[in-house]
Amino acid sequence: MGELTEKLKGNANELAGNTKQVVGDATDNNSMERDGERQERKGEAQQLKGEIEGKLGNDI
């Protein structure tokens, strides 16, 4: 269960991060772009955590 939860959270953070980057670029808002990049990386890390949990059987 933890695997699926982490992957879903990761996807949501990646989507939100990508959206912030696009909006930040369109509005010339560098701060929003950077926030989006950080949120996207957070999502990638969450997805990786979910994959690891899946391979280890949620034993971490």
Residue, then its C-alpha position, 0 to 999 in steps of 0.5 A: m500500500g505504501e508503494l502506491t501511495e508514494k507513487l501517487k504523491g510523487n506523480a501529483n508533485e511532479l504534475a504540480g511542479n511542471t505546472k508551476q514551471v510553465v506558469g513561472d516561465a510564461t509570467d517571467n516569475n523565476s521564483m515560481e519556476r524554481d519552486g516548480e523545479r523543487q517540487e518536481r524533484k520531490g515528486e521524483a524522489q517520492q516515486l523512487k521511494g515507492e519503487i523501493e518500497g515495492k521491491l522490498g515489500n514495504d519493509i523500510 
